Amino acid sequence: MYYSLQEHCRLVKGATRGAIYDFKTGKVHSINSSATQMLSACQDNALENLWDRSSTENIQYMDFLNKLQEKGLGFFLDTPPAPIPEMIQPDIPVKLDFLWLELTAACNSKCLHCYSESGPSRKSLDLVPHQRWLSLIDEAKAAGATDIQLIGGEPLLYPKWRDLVIRAHQIGYEYIEIFTNATLIDDDCITFFKQYNVNIATTIYATNAAIHDSVTLQPNSFTKTMTAIEKILNAAIPLRIASIIMKVNEQEVPNILKLYEDLGMPDAYPDVIRPTGRGDDHHLLPTTYTKPPIKPPFYTDETAFTASHTYCQCLAGKIAVTSTGDVIPCIFARDQVCGNILTHSLTDILMDHPLQQCWHTTKDQINKCKDCEYRYACSDCRPLAQGCSPEKSWIASPTACSYDPYTGKW
Ligand SMILES: C[S@@+](CC[C@H](N)C(=O)[O-])C[C@H]1O[C@@H](n2cnc3c(N)ncnc32)[C@H](O)[C@@H]1O
């Protein structure tokens, strides 16, 4: 007699334990090391050859296999099971779908934690000519991008930001967003946003001026941002509010959550500061607030499972272009420069090794994760892991994970 996992299930081995990924229910079942070894051995051996029929182990193993069968995960058969298809790792070409354009390094705020170290005196870092931004928007669209975000610094300080929105709108970007501190939004901006279907993202650090302005270091910024939020909502312009938590505002989390609810955004959740740029300062770190830790339950589906063997689902398909023309895989990954649009075409940069390597960073390359049975169901923030690692390694294990795949313990 033989035993096989169902066609919609996959066994993933970790250093100690294993996991059965069930594409039908989406569940990821954790199994201990002997169960993992046994299921693995079942693939090539009749059950009679795996253990002594008279031993008590037999009962225990058969109980386990029966339980798997009851759960729809495995089945007994008379002939050797068909070999489980090896996880083919096709060189799936990743298509560009989203880009951030950091139009300017200048900002009217000088936020304590700014990853791009933007501020009033940074305009000298704006090296991309207006024509190049325009041609880049065209090039990115031709390469497949559907979504674009104008960011900075403060994007509304870039004199011709409207031109760029108009171009993106004209050539058919599906989603156009401006990430702004909103302090410069006036009634003309509101009319323009409506006309060109612009989505707005902005940031609130507290529900009071004292704490919010102590983060932005821009006097009256809280009042200006809240006034703009009201205008945006009154005009029914789609709005996203981010809140980044650090030491000075961590007590504000409950108030911020209440504000989200009052504004009709109950699903928003404050994020924590990334240790990048001015944010790379342990004095700024919150002492109690953390991102939710990585922990079970994990969920899976066949597409995500296959994709996670090949590329990083968070990074793949995205680029950020800084005001100096550098292309980086994410706004937080400042030191992963993959080319510069002032010297190279975007098409070349998209095909070049550095960007492809970032996009194809899989958990099979990440310290600790590569030995974890949850590696094809779990996700993390690479720049966060990198920023938190003492050696600033791109393949550092995520800090928000307390699982030790070598002992199998959380
Ligand atoms: C860099 S700002 C640019 C847009 C605009 N000037 C603003 O202040 O919203 C975009 C977002 O990045 C967030 N941000 C800046 N530095 C960060 C860091 N070190 N970690 C996490 N988020 C950060 C800001 O709080 C803001 O929500």
The ligand as an SDF file (V2000), in Angstrom:
LIG
                    3D

 27 29  0  0  0  0  0  0  0  0999 V2000
    8.6430   60.8080    2.6650 C   0  0  0  0  0  0  0  0  0  0  0  0
    6.9820   61.3360    2.8210 S   0  0  0  0  0  0  0  0  0  0  0  0
    6.8050   62.2190    1.3230 C   0  0  0  0  0  0  0  0  0  0  0  0
    5.4380   62.7820    1.1270 C   0  0  0  0  0  0  0  0  0  0  0  0
    5.0590   64.0040    1.9350 C   0  0  0  0  0  0  0  0  0  0  0  0
    6.0690   65.0090    1.9580 N   0  0  0  0  0  0  0  0  0  0  0  0
    4.6390   63.6300    3.3430 C   0  0  0  0  0  0  0  0  0  0  0  0
    5.2500   64.1110    4.3010 O   0  0  0  0  0  0  0  0  0  0  0  0
    3.6660   62.8760    3.4950 O   0  0  0  0  0  0  0  0  0  0  0  0
    6.0050   59.9040    2.5380 C   0  0  0  0  0  0  0  0  0  0  0  0
    5.6890   59.0600    3.7390 C   0  0  0  0  0  0  0  0  0  0  0  0
    6.8670   58.4000    4.1490 O   0  0  0  0  0  0  0  0  0  0  0  0
    6.8360   58.3060    5.5540 C   0  0  0  0  0  0  0  0  0  0  0  0
    8.1900   58.0950    6.0480 N   0  0  0  0  0  0  0  0  0  0  0  0
    9.2300   58.9310    6.0100 C   0  0  0  0  0  0  0  0  0  0  0  0
   10.3120   58.3900    6.5980 N   0  0  0  0  0  0  0  0  0  0  0  0
    9.9490   57.1760    7.0260 C   0  0  0  0  0  0  0  0  0  0  0  0
   10.6120   56.1470    7.7230 C   0  0  0  0  0  0  0  0  0  0  0  0
   11.8890   56.2490    8.1180 N   0  0  0  0  0  0  0  0  0  0  0  0
    9.9200   55.0320    8.0020 N   0  0  0  0  0  0  0  0  0  0  0  0
    8.6240   54.8810    7.6220 C   0  0  0  0  0  0  0  0  0  0  0  0
    7.9450   55.8270    6.9550 N   0  0  0  0  0  0  0  0  0  0  0  0
    8.5870   56.9690    6.6750 C   0  0  0  0  0  0  0  0  0  0  0  0
    6.2730   59.6440    5.9660 C   0  0  0  0  0  0  0  0  0  0  0  0
    5.8610   59.6040    7.3210 O   0  0  0  0  0  0  0  0  0  0  0  0
    5.1650   59.7990    4.9620 C   0  0  0  0  0  0  0  0  0  0  0  0
    4.0180   59.1010    5.4360 O   0  0  0  0  0  0  0  0  0  0  0  0
  1  2  1  0
  2  3  1  0
  2 10  1  0
  3  4  1  0
  4  5  1  0
  5  6  1  0
  5  7  1  0
  7  8  2  0
  7  9  1  0
 10 11  1  0
 11 12  1  0
 11 26  1  0
 12 13  1  0
 13 14  1  0
 13 24  1  0
 14 15  1  0
 14 23  1  0
 15 16  2  0
 16 17  1  0
 17 18  1  0
 17 23  2  0
 18 19  1  0
 18 20  2  0
 20 21  1  0
 21 22  2  0
 22 23  1  0
 24 25  1  0
 24 26  1  0
 26 27  1  0
M  CHG  2   2   1   9  -1
M  END
$$$$
